[in-house]
Amino acid sequence: MDIKQIEKLCESKEKELMEKYYGNLVKEAAIERPEEIGSYTKDLPLKIEAEFRLFLEELWKEIAPDELKGTPLVLEERKLRKLMTDDDRELIDEAYKDASERTLWKKSANLIIRT
């Protein structure tokens, strides 16, 4: 398997996961519920990351050169994730709370848009 084939497999898996977990974001954002995040949870990106990592590990088992068979696939996503600062975490929590609350103002704005 060459690099281009591996890239296509990874892109295909990425697309599959995005559709599985996020569906049609354009339609949802524009038509169905523009003012809320619905059932999306803050840990959803970590769940998607774990599923993609498992895919990569299985792919590595299949395509690793003979001299590397049995060695683990090393990924640095945990290290990169820790680069987020405490301020970033606070902003994410605040944004998530704001996105998950449906205020009277948001409800009335939604009714105006739909009529």
C-alpha positions as CSV (number, residue, x, y, z in Angstrom):
1,M,0.0,0.0,0.0
2,D,1.5,3.4,-1.0
3,I,1.2,6.7,0.7
4,K,-1.6,8.0,-1.5
5,Q,-3.7,4.9,-0.7
6,I,-3.1,5.4,3.0
7,E,-4.1,9.1,2.8
8,K,-7.3,8.1,1.0
9,L,-8.2,5.6,3.6
10,C,-7.6,8.1,6.4
11,E,-9.6,10.8,4.6
12,S,-12.4,8.3,4.1
13,K,-12.4,7.4,7.8
14,E,-12.4,11.0,8.8
15,K,-15.4,11.7,6.5
16,E,-17.2,8.7,7.9
17,L,-16.6,9.8,11.5
18,M,-17.7,13.4,10.8
19,E,-20.9,12.2,9.2
20,K,-21.5,9.6,11.9
21,Y,-21.2,12.1,14.8
22,Y,-22.1,15.4,13.3
23,G,-24.5,14.5,10.4
24,N,-25.2,17.3,8.0
25,L,-24.0,20.4,10.0
26,V,-24.9,22.8,7.2
27,K,-28.5,21.7,7.3
28,E,-28.7,21.6,11.0
29,A,-27.1,25.0,11.5
30,A,-29.2,26.7,8.8
31,I,-32.6,25.0,9.1
32,E,-33.2,22.7,12.0
33,R,-31.7,24.3,15.2
34,P,-29.5,27.3,14.5
35,E,-29.5,28.4,18.1
36,E,-28.4,25.3,20.1
37,I,-25.9,22.5,20.0
38,G,-28.4,19.8,20.8
39,S,-27.1,16.4,21.9
40,Y,-23.4,17.2,21.3
41,T,-21.3,16.8,24.4
42,K,-18.0,18.4,25.4
43,D,-16.3,15.0,25.3
44,L,-17.5,14.2,21.8
45,P,-14.2,15.3,20.2
46,L,-12.3,12.9,22.5
47,K,-14.6,10.1,21.5
48,I,-14.0,10.8,17.8
49,E,-10.3,11.0,18.5
50,A,-10.3,7.7,20.2
51,E,-12.2,6.0,17.4
52,F,-9.8,7.4,14.8
53,R,-6.8,6.4,16.8
54,L,-8.1,2.8,17.0
55,F,-8.5,2.9,13.2
56,L,-4.9,4.1,12.8
57,E,-3.6,1.4,15.2
58,E,-5.4,-1.3,13.2
59,L,-4.2,0.1,9.9
60,W,-0.6,0.2,11.3
61,K,-0.9,-3.5,12.2
62,E,-1.8,-4.3,8.6
63,I,0.7,-2.1,6.8
64,A,3.7,-1.9,9.1
65,P,7.0,-3.0,7.5
66,D,8.1,-6.5,8.7
67,E,10.9,-5.0,10.8
68,L,8.4,-2.8,12.7
69,K,5.6,-5.5,13.1
70,G,4.6,-5.6,16.8
71,T,5.8,-2.1,17.6
72,P,3.1,0.3,18.8
73,L,2.0,3.2,16.7
74,V,3.1,6.4,18.5
75,L,0.8,9.4,18.4
76,E,1.2,12.7,20.2
77,E,-2.4,13.8,20.4
78,R,-2.4,13.8,24.2
79,K,0.7,16.0,24.3
80,L,-0.8,18.4,21.8
81,R,-4.1,18.4,23.7
82,K,-2.3,19.5,26.9
83,L,-1.0,22.6,25.1
84,M,-4.4,24.2,25.7
85,T,-4.2,26.7,28.5
86,D,-6.4,27.0,31.5
87,D,-7.9,30.2,30.0
88,D,-8.9,28.2,26.9
89,R,-10.6,25.6,29.0
90,E,-12.6,28.2,30.8
91,L,-13.7,29.8,27.5
92,I,-14.7,26.4,26.2
93,D,-16.8,25.7,29.3
94,E,-18.4,29.1,29.0
95,A,-19.1,28.7,25.3
96,Y,-20.5,25.2,25.8
97,K,-22.9,26.5,28.6
98,D,-24.0,29.4,26.4
99,A,-24.5,27.1,23.4
100,S,-26.5,24.5,25.4
101,E,-28.8,27.0,27.1
102,R,-31.9,28.0,25.1
103,T,-33.0,31.4,26.4
104,L,-36.3,33.1,25.8
105,W,-34.5,35.5,23.6
106,K,-33.1,32.7,21.4
107,K,-36.5,31.0,21.2
108,S,-38.2,34.2,20.0
109,A,-35.4,35.0,17.5
110,N,-35.8,31.4,16.2
111,L,-39.6,32.0,15.7
112,I,-39.0,35.2,13.9
113,I,-36.5,33.6,11.5
114,R,-38.8,30.7,10.7
115,T,-41.9,32.9,10.0
